[in-house]
Amino acid sequence: METAELAKLIKGRRSVRSWQDKPVAEELLWQAVDLATWAPNGGNSQNWHFHIILKKETIKAIADAAQAGREVMMSWPEASGAFPAPPPPPPGQRPAGPRPGSFASVPALIVVSAKKAGNPMDRIFQAREKTDPKAAQMRQWSITLDARVQSVSAAISYLLLVLHQMGLGAVWMTGPLTQSKGDTEKILNMPADTDVLALIPVGYPAESPTRDRKPVKEVCEVIK
């Protein structure tokens, strides 16, 4: 593949939140996940797991749990005014941004998880942080630079590109899990040593988002 072809693929991908009522072949999803597992990952631990969910009742249960969790959060006084209404979209376009429960009727849902993993450096930092401020600082840096989350994120990036190349539309969701992570893990009967880290609703797109990117010069600099 030439760089120009790769650039076209990357720049053509968008987050899709509206899907056709059309099933997605299981084989396509297996193929996409297989390619996602070739992503770079910390220590080549390949510490990820993927649930391909086609059962409508299970997808709806996860979406309902997310909606219920959001309703609890929105009932708190502290949430008042915290989420201003987005500006109206241009004529003929759907609103941008996630809509609570919007994946309840998606044809397929990929749930990405990873086992909890101990880091030898963290044990060293924990042993010293009460008496050594530098060790406490390093432990905070280690938490920020979570290799497990970065590895899963790399796999999801591959996954989204492959799905796009297949003509499928998907969106990377973590927001709903902040209010329903435990419920989702119970629905999928996950072991206690595993964390759900992302939801990827997948289907044939029923919209064509066109949101652009910042110029690269705004987000990159060269140090010579």
GROMACS elastic network, one bead per residue, 0.5 to 0.9 nm:
[ bonds ]
;  ai    aj funct       b0    kb
    1     4     6  0.82074   500
    1     5     6  0.62578   500
    1     6     6  0.66656   500
    2     5     6  0.52816   500
    2     6     6  0.64301   500
    2     7     6  0.86840   500
    3     6     6  0.50247   500
    3     7     6  0.60090   500
    3     8     6  0.85649   500
    4     7     6  0.50033   500
    4     8     6  0.62026   500
    4     9     6  0.87020   500
    5     8     6  0.51159   500
    5     9     6  0.63397   500
    5    10     6  0.87354   500
    6     9     6  0.50966   500
    6    10     6  0.61816   500
    6    11     6  0.85286   500
    7    10     6  0.51334   500
    7    11     6  0.59106   500
    7    12     6  0.82431   500
    8    11     6  0.52470   500
    8    12     6  0.58256   500
    8    13     6  0.86826   500
    9    12     6  0.52394   500
    9    13     6  0.65371   500
    9   161     6  0.74471   500
    9   164     6  0.78289   500
    9   165     6  0.69522   500
   10    13     6  0.56286   500
   10    14     6  0.89084   500
   10   161     6  0.68515   500
   10   164     6  0.88301   500
   11    14     6  0.80122   500
   11   212     6  0.89805   500
   12   164     6  0.82528   500
   12   210     6  0.88547   500
   13    16     6  0.89730   500
   13   160     6  0.80265   500
   13   161     6  0.69424   500
   13   164     6  0.60496   500
   13   165     6  0.84549   500
   13   169     6  0.83774   500
   14   164     6  0.82918   500
   14   169     6  0.77590   500
   14   170     6  0.80084   500
   14   171     6  0.79920   500
   14   208     6  0.79416   500
   14   209     6  0.62619   500
   14   210     6  0.73568   500
   14   211     6  0.78239   500
   15    97     6  0.89811   500
   15   160     6  0.89079   500
   15   169     6  0.70369   500
   15   170     6  0.58587   500
   15   172     6  0.73675   500
   15   209     6  0.72917   500
   16    19     6  0.75607   500
   16   168     6  0.89560   500
   16   169     6  0.52078   500
   16   170     6  0.51434   500
   16   171     6  0.54841   500
   16   201     6  0.87337   500
   16   202     6  0.83912   500
   16   203     6  0.87210   500
   16   205     6  0.64345   500
   16   206     6  0.81220   500
   16   207     6  0.69335   500
   16   208     6  0.75377   500
   16   209     6  0.70242   500
   17    96     6  0.87747   500
   17    97     6  0.82089   500
   17    98     6  0.70131   500
   17    99     6  0.81117   500
   17   102     6  0.71013   500
   17   103     6  0.73773   500
   17   106     6  0.89209   500
   17   169     6  0.78767   500
   17   170     6  0.70574   500
   17   171     6  0.64889   500
   17   201     6  0.80226   500
   17   202     6  0.88289   500
   17   205     6  0.78748   500
   17   206     6  0.83402   500
   17   207     6  0.78356   500
   18   102     6  0.78249   500
   18   103     6  0.81324   500
   18   106     6  0.80397   500
   18   169     6  0.83710   500
   18   170     6  0.89792   500
   18   203     6  0.83294   500
   18   204     6  0.85521   500
   18   205     6  0.61149   500
   18   206     6  0.52919   500
   18   207     6  0.60794   500
   19    22     6  0.80452   500
   19   103     6  0.89174   500
   19   105     6  0.85475   500
   19   106     6  0.64743   500
   19   107     6  0.78474   500
   19   169     6  0.74284   500
   19   170     6  0.88702   500
   19   202     6  0.78954   500
   19   203     6  0.54895   500
   19   204     6  0.54322   500
   19   207     6  0.73227   500
   20    23     6  0.85081   500
   20   106     6  0.82215   500
   20   107     6  0.82295   500
   20   203     6  0.68400   500
   20   204     6  0.55032   500
   20   205     6  0.59479   500
   20   206     6  0.51981   500
   20   207     6  0.89412   500
   21   105     6  0.83050   500
   21   106     6  0.78173   500
   21   107     6  0.70274   500
   21   203     6  0.82889   500
   21   204     6  0.80434   500
   21   206     6  0.88994   500
   22   107     6  0.67470   500
   22   203     6  0.73763   500
   22   204     6  0.68468   500
   23    26     6  0.89272   500
   23    54     6  0.87114   500
   23   107     6  0.55246   500
   23   108     6  0.77447   500
   23   203     6  0.73415   500
   23   204     6  0.81648   500
   24    27     6  0.85941   500
   24    28     6  0.74037   500
   24    29     6  0.77862   500
   24    54     6  0.85191   500
   24   107     6  0.64775   500
   24   108     6  0.68388   500
   24   168     6  0.84987   500
   24   202     6  0.80674   500
   24   203     6  0.62854   500
   24   204     6  0.75051   500
   25    28     6  0.55016   500
   25    29     6  0.69319   500
   26    29     6  0.52610   500
   26    30     6  0.63277   500
   26    31     6  0.87144   500
   26    52     6  0.82897   500
   26    54     6  0.80986   500
   26   108     6  0.89706   500
   27    30     6  0.50666   500
   27    31     6  0.61638   500
   27    32     6  0.86263   500
   28    31     6  0.50993   500
   28    32     6  0.61963   500
   28    33     6  0.87069   500
   28   163     6  0.83262   500
   28   166     6  0.78915   500
   29    32     6  0.50205   500
   29    33     6  0.61727   500
   29    34     6  0.84703   500
   29    52     6  0.73051   500
   29   108     6  0.88139   500
   29   110     6  0.85868   500
   29   163     6  0.79566   500
   29   202     6  0.89956   500
   30    33     6  0.52314   500
   30    34     6  0.60562   500
   30    35     6  0.87196   500
   30    52     6  0.80062   500
   31    34     6  0.50536   500
   31    35     6  0.63670   500
   31    36     6  0.86540   500
   31   162     6  0.87119   500
   32    35     6  0.53108   500
   32    36     6  0.62240   500
   32    37     6  0.88986   500
   32   158     6  0.83774   500
   32   159     6  0.58268   500
   32   160     6  0.83906   500
   32   161     6  0.89083   500
   32   162     6  0.57482   500
   32   163     6  0.63014   500
   32   166     6  0.87068   500
   33    37     6  0.63626   500
   33    50     6  0.74966   500
   33    52     6  0.88556   500
   33   155     6  0.84875   500
   33   156     6  0.89017   500
   33   158     6  0.87317   500
   33   159     6  0.62576   500
   33   162     6  0.86991   500
   34    37     6  0.54237   500
   34    38     6  0.73478   500
   34   159     6  0.87488   500
   35    38     6  0.55478   500
   35    39     6  0.77447   500
   35   155     6  0.85003   500
   35   158     6  0.71560   500
   35   159     6  0.70499   500
   35   162     6  0.75685   500
   36    39     6  0.57479   500
   36   154     6  0.81427   500
   36   156     6  0.66514   500
   36   157     6  0.77908   500
   36   158     6  0.50194   500
   36   160     6  0.85786   500
   36   162     6  0.79678   500
   37    40     6  0.83126   500
   37    46     6  0.73727   500
   37    48     6  0.82897   500
   37   155     6  0.60276   500
   37   158     6  0.82986   500
   37   159     6  0.85150   500
   38    41     6  0.86765   500
   38    46     6  0.88695   500
   38   155     6  0.73686   500
   38   158     6  0.82342   500
   39    46     6  0.88152   500
   39   151     6  0.76281   500
   39   152     6  0.85753   500
   39   154     6  0.57574   500
   39   155     6  0.50058   500
   39   156     6  0.85401   500
   39   157     6  0.84465   500
   39   158     6  0.66400   500
   40    43     6  0.89653   500
   40    44     6  0.72820   500
   40    46     6  0.85587   500
   40   151     6  0.65910   500
   40   154     6  0.65408   500
   40   155     6  0.74977   500
   41    44     6  0.52901   500
   41    45     6  0.67120   500
   41    46     6  0.62400   500
   41    47     6  0.80529   500
   41   147     6  0.76761   500
   41   148     6  0.78299   500
   41   150     6  0.74668   500
   41   152     6  0.75346   500
   41   154     6  0.73098   500
   41   155     6  0.81274   500
   42    45     6  0.61337   500
   42    46     6  0.76547   500
   42    47     6  0.84987   500
   42   147     6  0.57294   500
   42   148     6  0.68981   500
   42   150     6  0.79722   500
   42   151     6  0.60460   500
   43    46     6  0.81001   500
   43   147     6  0.89779   500
   44    47     6  0.81672   500
   45    48     6  0.85199   500
   46    49     6  0.86692   500
   46   114     6  0.89921   500
   46   151     6  0.78474   500
   46   152     6  0.86958   500
   47   113     6  0.86004   500
   47   114     6  0.55980   500
   47   115     6  0.63170   500
   47   116     6  0.87303   500
   47   117     6  0.84442   500
   47   148     6  0.71529   500
   47   151     6  0.78683   500
   47   152     6  0.79061   500
   48   112     6  0.70982   500
   48   113     6  0.57185   500
   48   115     6  0.69086   500
   48   148     6  0.83866   500
   48   151     6  0.80998   500
   48   152     6  0.63917   500
   48   155     6  0.86216   500
   49   111     6  0.82247   500
   49   112     6  0.58504   500
   49   113     6  0.51348   500
   49   114     6  0.57525   500
   49   115     6  0.81499   500
   49   152     6  0.89908   500
   50   110     6  0.64916   500
   50   111     6  0.56750   500
   50   113     6  0.63630   500
   50   114     6  0.86615   500
   51   109     6  0.79357   500
   51   110     6  0.54617   500
   51   112     6  0.65449   500
   51   113     6  0.82266   500
   51   188     6  0.86030   500
   52   108     6  0.71881   500
   52   109     6  0.60803   500
   52   111     6  0.67033   500
   52   112     6  0.89693   500
   53    56     6  0.80270   500
   53    58     6  0.73130   500
   53    59     6  0.68605   500
   53   107     6  0.87730   500
   53   108     6  0.57160   500
   53   109     6  0.50624   500
   53   110     6  0.60338   500
   53   111     6  0.76892   500
   54    57     6  0.88501   500
   54    58     6  0.79834   500
   54    59     6  0.74582   500
   54   107     6  0.65738   500
   54   109     6  0.67063   500
   54   110     6  0.88383   500
   55    58     6  0.55036   500
   55    59     6  0.64574   500
   55    60     6  0.87871   500
   55   107     6  0.85554   500
   55   108     6  0.78844   500
   55   109     6  0.89967   500
   56    59     6  0.51469   500
   56    60     6  0.60919   500
   56    61     6  0.85232   500
   56   104     6  0.81969   500
   56   105     6  0.72461   500
   56   106     6  0.81707   500
   56   107     6  0.74394   500
   56   108     6  0.80938   500
   57    60     6  0.51616   500
   57    61     6  0.60955   500
   57    62     6  0.87663   500
   58    62     6  0.63265   500
   58    63     6  0.86294   500
   58   187     6  0.75508   500
   58   188     6  0.83231   500
   59    62     6  0.52944   500
   59    63     6  0.62440   500
   59    64     6  0.85733   500
   59   103     6  0.78261   500
   59   104     6  0.60724   500
   59   105     6  0.74619   500
   59   106     6  0.76969   500
   59   107     6  0.86404   500
   59   108     6  0.76641   500
   59   109     6  0.66550   500
   60    64     6  0.58813   500
   60    65     6  0.84421   500
   60   101     6  0.85767   500
   60   103     6  0.79013   500
   60   105     6  0.68131   500
   60   106     6  0.87797   500
   61    64     6  0.50528   500
   61    65     6  0.61352   500
   61    66     6  0.86606   500
   61   104     6  0.79552   500
   61   184     6  0.83071   500
   61   187     6  0.75106   500
   62    65     6  0.51132   500
   62    66     6  0.63208   500
   62    67     6  0.87316   500
   62   101     6  0.89157   500
   62   104     6  0.77811   500
   62   180     6  0.82285   500
   62   183     6  0.76646   500
   62   184     6  0.56999   500
   62   187     6  0.71954   500
   62   188     6  0.89945   500
   63    66     6  0.50829   500
   63    67     6  0.62377   500
   63    68     6  0.86282   500
   63   100     6  0.82001   500
   63   101     6  0.51503   500
   63   102     6  0.76658   500
   63   103     6  0.63801   500
   63   104     6  0.50915   500
   63   105     6  0.88002   500
   63   176     6  0.83564   500
   63   184     6  0.88976   500
   64    67     6  0.50181   500
   64    68     6  0.60423   500
   64    69     6  0.85131   500
   64   101     6  0.65761   500
   64   104     6  0.73054   500
   65    68     6  0.50805   500
   65    69     6  0.61167   500
   65    70     6  0.85817   500
   65   101     6  0.87746   500
   65   176     6  0.87117   500
   65   179     6  0.83318   500
   65   180     6  0.58594   500
   65   181     6  0.88147   500
   65   183     6  0.64058   500
   65   184     6  0.71194   500
   66    69     6  0.51724   500
   66    70     6  0.62184   500
   66    71     6  0.86804   500
   66   100     6  0.74936   500
   66   101     6  0.67227   500
   66   175     6  0.89522   500
   66   176     6  0.51715   500
   66   177     6  0.67173   500
   66   178     6  0.85730   500
   66   179     6  0.63078   500
   66   180     6  0.50994   500
   66   181     6  0.82143   500
   66   183     6  0.83356   500
   66   184     6  0.82460   500
   67    70     6  0.50854   500
   67    71     6  0.61863   500
   67    72     6  0.87241   500
   67   100     6  0.59536   500
   67   101     6  0.55263   500
   67   176     6  0.76478   500
   67   179     6  0.84647   500
   67   180     6  0.83179   500
   68    71     6  0.51094   500
   68    72     6  0.63647   500
   68    73     6  0.88088   500
   68   179     6  0.82404   500
   68   180     6  0.79847   500
   69    72     6  0.51749   500
   69    73     6  0.63932   500
   69    74     6  0.86804   500
   69   176     6  0.79037   500
   69   177     6  0.87281   500
   69   178     6  0.83848   500
   69   180     6  0.55588   500
   70    73     6  0.50667   500
   70    74     6  0.60159   500
   70    75     6  0.85440   500
   70   100     6  0.77412   500
   70   176     6  0.74107   500
   70   178     6  0.88271   500
   70   179     6  0.60160   500
   70   180     6  0.81445   500
   71    74     6  0.50364   500
   71    75     6  0.61628   500
   72    75     6  0.52548   500
   72    76     6  0.70704   500
   72   179     6  0.83970   500
   73    76     6  0.56113   500
   73    77     6  0.89920   500
   73    78     6  0.87085   500
   73    79     6  0.68520   500
   73   179     6  0.75315   500
   74    77     6  0.78116   500
   74    78     6  0.82827   500
   74    79     6  0.54351   500
   74    80     6  0.72744   500
   75    78     6  0.85108   500
   75    79     6  0.71221   500
   75    80     6  0.82272   500
   76    79     6  0.54977   500
   76    80     6  0.73493   500
   77    80     6  0.55289   500
   78    81     6  0.82705   500
   78    82     6  0.76651   500
   79    82     6  0.52171   500
   79    83     6  0.75343   500
   80    83     6  0.76505   500
   81    84     6  0.60329   500
   83    86     6  0.86062   500
   85    88     6  0.87364   500
   86    89     6  0.85568   500
   86    95     6  0.81124   500
   86    96     6  0.80556   500
   86    97     6  0.84210   500
   87    95     6  0.83968   500
   88    91     6  0.87526   500
   88    94     6  0.88917   500
   88    95     6  0.67044   500
   88    96     6  0.87506   500
   89    92     6  0.79754   500
   89    93     6  0.59053   500
   89    94     6  0.63435   500
   89    95     6  0.52773   500
   89    96     6  0.70949   500
   90    93     6  0.56803   500
   90    94     6  0.81042   500
   90    95     6  0.85306   500
   91    94     6  0.84874   500
   93    96     6  0.85101   500
   93   207     6  0.82754   500
   93   208     6  0.84970   500
   93   209     6  0.78483   500
   94   207     6  0.76858   500
   94   209     6  0.81314   500
   95    98     6  0.87707   500
   95    99     6  0.89206   500
   96    99     6  0.87093   500
   96   209     6  0.81567   500
   96   211     6  0.85972   500
   98   101     6  0.87162   500
   98   102     6  0.73450   500
   98   171     6  0.89702   500
   98   173     6  0.83076   500
   98   175     6  0.87776   500
   99   102     6  0.52765   500
   99   103     6  0.84601   500
  100   103     6  0.81037   500
  100   176     6  0.76249   500
  101   104     6  0.56233   500
  101   105     6  0.88579   500
  101   176     6  0.85088   500
  102   105     6  0.74032   500
  102   106     6  0.80540   500
  103   106     6  0.50697   500
  103   107     6  0.87589   500
  103   109     6  0.82627   500
  103   201     6  0.62678   500
  103   202     6  0.88248   500
  104   107     6  0.89446   500
  105   108     6  0.86099   500
  106   109     6  0.70602   500
  106   201     6  0.63150   500
  106   202     6  0.65986   500
  106   203     6  0.63885   500
  107   201     6  0.78992   500
  107   202     6  0.66041   500
  107   203     6  0.55807   500
  107   204     6  0.84120   500
  108   200     6  0.85088   500
  108   201     6  0.60101   500
  108   202     6  0.51381   500
  108   203     6  0.62983   500
  109   199     6  0.69866   500
  109   200     6  0.56585   500
  109   202     6  0.57592   500
  109   203     6  0.85881   500
  110   198     6  0.83945   500
  110   199     6  0.60358   500
  110   201     6  0.62414   500
  110   202     6  0.73819   500
  111   196     6  0.70963   500
  111   197     6  0.78238   500
  111   198     6  0.60019   500
  111   200     6  0.61777   500
  111   201     6  0.84458   500
  112   152     6  0.76519   500
  112   156     6  0.81663   500
  112   195     6  0.87390   500
  112   196     6  0.60398   500
  112   197     6  0.58201   500
  112   198     6  0.51985   500
  112   199     6  0.63565   500
  112   200     6  0.77388   500
  113   152     6  0.78066   500
  113   194     6  0.67059   500
  113   195     6  0.54257   500
  113   197     6  0.51229   500
  113   198     6  0.69164   500
  114   117     6  0.85776   500
  114   148     6  0.73808   500
  114   149     6  0.82996   500
  114   152     6  0.75176   500
  114   193     6  0.86088   500
  114   194     6  0.55741   500
  114   195     6  0.55536   500
  114   196     6  0.66937   500
  114   197     6  0.71891   500
  115   148     6  0.85686   500
  115   191     6  0.88930   500
  115   192     6  0.88630   500
  115   193     6  0.56129   500
  115   195     6  0.61426   500
  115   196     6  0.88590   500
  116   148     6  0.82518   500
  116   192     6  0.89359   500
  116   193     6  0.54805   500
  116   194     6  0.56389   500
  116   195     6  0.67541   500
  117   148     6  0.76258   500
  117   193     6  0.85442   500
  118   121     6  0.87978   500
  118   122     6  0.76265   500
  118   123     6  0.83056   500
  119   122     6  0.53126   500
  119   123     6  0.69127   500
  120   123     6  0.53320   500
  120   124     6  0.66123   500
  120   125     6  0.88710   500
  121   124     6  0.50785   500
  121   125     6  0.61869   500
  121   126     6  0.85801   500
  121   139     6  0.80857   500
  121   142     6  0.82082   500
  122   126     6  0.59557   500
  122   127     6  0.84819   500
  122   138     6  0.87761   500
  122   139     6  0.62013   500
  122   142     6  0.73442   500
  122   143     6  0.86610   500
  123   126     6  0.51048   500
  123   127     6  0.61730   500
  123   128     6  0.88005   500
  124   127     6  0.52536   500
  124   128     6  0.65673   500
  124   129     6  0.86147   500
  124   135     6  0.81868   500
  124   139     6  0.88872   500
  125   128     6  0.52952   500
  125   129     6  0.56745   500
  125   132     6  0.88399   500
  125   134     6  0.88790   500
  125   135     6  0.50893   500
  125   136     6  0.64152   500
  125   137     6  0.87398   500
  125   138     6  0.69895   500
  125   139     6  0.56050   500
  126   129     6  0.53346   500
  126   130     6  0.76615   500
  126   135     6  0.76446   500
  126   136     6  0.74259   500
  126   139     6  0.73330   500
  127   130     6  0.75077   500
  127   131     6  0.88137   500
  127   135     6  0.86665   500
  128   131     6  0.57973   500
  128   132     6  0.55739   500
  128   133     6  0.83379   500
  128   134     6  0.88163   500
  128   135     6  0.59278   500
  128   136     6  0.74299   500
  129   133     6  0.59878   500
  129   134     6  0.73643   500
  129   137     6  0.79949   500
  129   138     6  0.88189   500
  129   139     6  0.78887   500
  130   133     6  0.73208   500
  130   135     6  0.83930   500
  130   136     6  0.73282   500
  131   135     6  0.83940   500
  131   136     6  0.86628   500
  132   135     6  0.53731   500
  132   136     6  0.65945   500
  132   137     6  0.88992   500
  133   136     6  0.50001   500
  133   137     6  0.61968   500
  133   138     6  0.86312   500
  134   137     6  0.50338   500
  134   138     6  0.61657   500
  134   139     6  0.86173   500
  135   138     6  0.50326   500
  135   139     6  0.61804   500
  135   140     6  0.87443   500
  136   139     6  0.51407   500
  136   140     6  0.64593   500
  136   141     6  0.88029   500
  137   140     6  0.51839   500
  137   141     6  0.63668   500
  137   142     6  0.87033   500
  138   142     6  0.61324   500
  138   143     6  0.86985   500
  139   143     6  0.63004   500
  139   144     6  0.86868   500
  140   143     6  0.51094   500
  140   144     6  0.62798   500
  140   145     6  0.86434   500
  141   144     6  0.50505   500
  141   145     6  0.61185   500
  141   146     6  0.87015   500
  142   145     6  0.50838   500
  142   146     6  0.62590   500
  142   147     6  0.85855   500
  143   146     6  0.53137   500
  143   147     6  0.88200   500
  145   148     6  0.88574   500
  145   149     6  0.83891   500
  145   150     6  0.77089   500
  146   149     6  0.55501   500
  146   150     6  0.63226   500
  146   151     6  0.87276   500
  147   151     6  0.59662   500
  147   152     6  0.85888   500
  148   151     6  0.51987   500
  148   152     6  0.63587   500
  148   153     6  0.86039   500
  149   152     6  0.51868   500
  149   153     6  0.60426   500
  149   154     6  0.86623   500
  149   197     6  0.76804   500
  150   154     6  0.62411   500
  150   155     6  0.87694   500
  151   154     6  0.52067   500
  151   155     6  0.64876   500
  151   156     6  0.87972   500
  152   155     6  0.51102   500
  152   156     6  0.62265   500
  152   157     6  0.86972   500
  152   197     6  0.79848   500
  152   198     6  0.88018   500
  153   156     6  0.50400   500
  153   157     6  0.62119   500
  153   158     6  0.87582   500
  153   198     6  0.88952   500
  154   157     6  0.51540   500
  154   158     6  0.64827   500
  154   159     6  0.86599   500
  155   158     6  0.51954   500
  155   159     6  0.61103   500
  155   160     6  0.87335   500
  156   160     6  0.60929   500
  156   161     6  0.86139   500
  156   172     6  0.77959   500
  156   198     6  0.86690   500
  156   200     6  0.85155   500
  157   160     6  0.53035   500
  157   161     6  0.64256   500
  157   162     6  0.87692   500
  157   172     6  0.89108   500
  158   161     6  0.52941   500
  158   162     6  0.62474   500
  158   163     6  0.86656   500
  159   162     6  0.52418   500
  159   163     6  0.61585   500
  159   164     6  0.85904   500
  160   163     6  0.51476   500
  160   164     6  0.61252   500
  160   165     6  0.86289   500
  160   168     6  0.89875   500
  160   169     6  0.82837   500
  160   170     6  0.66704   500
  160   171     6  0.77656   500
  160   172     6  0.80592   500
  160   200     6  0.86159   500
  161   164     6  0.50673   500
  161   165     6  0.61846   500
  161   166     6  0.86741   500
  162   165     6  0.50344   500
  162   166     6  0.62918   500
  162   167     6  0.88632   500
  162   168     6  0.87010   500
  163   166     6  0.50462   500
  163   167     6  0.65564   500
  163   168     6  0.51932   500
  163   169     6  0.67643   500
  163   170     6  0.72489   500
  163   202     6  0.81205   500
  164   167     6  0.51469   500
  164   168     6  0.51468   500
  164   169     6  0.60325   500
  164   170     6  0.76454   500
  165   168     6  0.73165   500
  166   169     6  0.88460   500
  167   203     6  0.89692   500
  167   204     6  0.69319   500
  167   205     6  0.81140   500
  168   202     6  0.67613   500
  168   203     6  0.55471   500
  168   205     6  0.63118   500
  169   201     6  0.82851   500
  169   202     6  0.57697   500
  169   203     6  0.54568   500
  169   204     6  0.55398   500
  169   206     6  0.84995   500
  169   207     6  0.89089   500
  170   200     6  0.62974   500
  170   201     6  0.55126   500
  170   203     6  0.66206   500
  170   204     6  0.84615   500
  170   205     6  0.79831   500
  171   199     6  0.81203   500
  171   200     6  0.56053   500
  171   201     6  0.59872   500
  171   202     6  0.72662   500
  172   198     6  0.68734   500
  172   199     6  0.62453   500
  172   200     6  0.51174   500
  172   201     6  0.75440   500
  173   176     6  0.69405   500
  173   177     6  0.80057   500
  173   198     6  0.57469   500
  173   199     6  0.50409   500
  173   200     6  0.61469   500
  173   201     6  0.80786   500
  174   177     6  0.53934   500
  174   178     6  0.70018   500
  174   197     6  0.68739   500
  174   198     6  0.50723   500
  174   199     6  0.63718   500
  174   200     6  0.89408   500
  175   178     6  0.55930   500
  175   179     6  0.77056   500
  175   198     6  0.87013   500
  176   179     6  0.57888   500
  176   180     6  0.63139   500
  176   181     6  0.78014   500
  176   199     6  0.84510   500
  177   182     6  0.81543   500
  177   183     6  0.88686   500
  177   184     6  0.78271   500
  177   196     6  0.80067   500
  177   197     6  0.77073   500
  177   198     6  0.74102   500
  177   199     6  0.80451   500
  178   181     6  0.61061   500
  179   182     6  0.83744   500
  179   183     6  0.87863   500
  180   183     6  0.52163   500
  180   184     6  0.61481   500
  180   185     6  0.87055   500
  181   184     6  0.52121   500
  181   185     6  0.63170   500
  181   186     6  0.87665   500
  181   195     6  0.81291   500
  181   196     6  0.65684   500
  181   197     6  0.82177   500
  182   185     6  0.51323   500
  182   186     6  0.62885   500
  182   187     6  0.87284   500
  182   195     6  0.87174   500
  182   196     6  0.83911   500
  183   186     6  0.50929   500
  183   187     6  0.62207   500
  183   188     6  0.87371   500
  184   187     6  0.50834   500
  184   188     6  0.63305   500
  184   189     6  0.84866   500
  184   190     6  0.87442   500
  184   196     6  0.76599   500
  185   188     6  0.52171   500
  185   189     6  0.59165   500
  185   190     6  0.52478   500
  185   191     6  0.81019   500
  185   192     6  0.87521   500
  185   194     6  0.84484   500
  185   195     6  0.75610   500
  185   196     6  0.66321   500
  186   190     6  0.63571   500
  186   191     6  0.88976   500
  187   190     6  0.79476   500
  190   193     6  0.82409   500
  190   194     6  0.65976   500
  190   195     6  0.82001   500
  190   196     6  0.86641   500
  191   194     6  0.57047   500
  191   195     6  0.86288   500
  192   195     6  0.79015   500
  196   199     6  0.81940   500
  202   205     6  0.85112   500
  203   206     6  0.87540   500
  205   208     6  0.73053   500
  213   216     6  0.82244   500
  214   217     6  0.82138   500
  214   218     6  0.66234   500
  214   219     6  0.75223   500
  215   218     6  0.55936   500
  215   219     6  0.73151   500
  216   219     6  0.53753   500
  216   220     6  0.59288   500
  216   221     6  0.88624   500
  217   220     6  0.53068   500
  217   221     6  0.68290   500
  218   221     6  0.80974   500
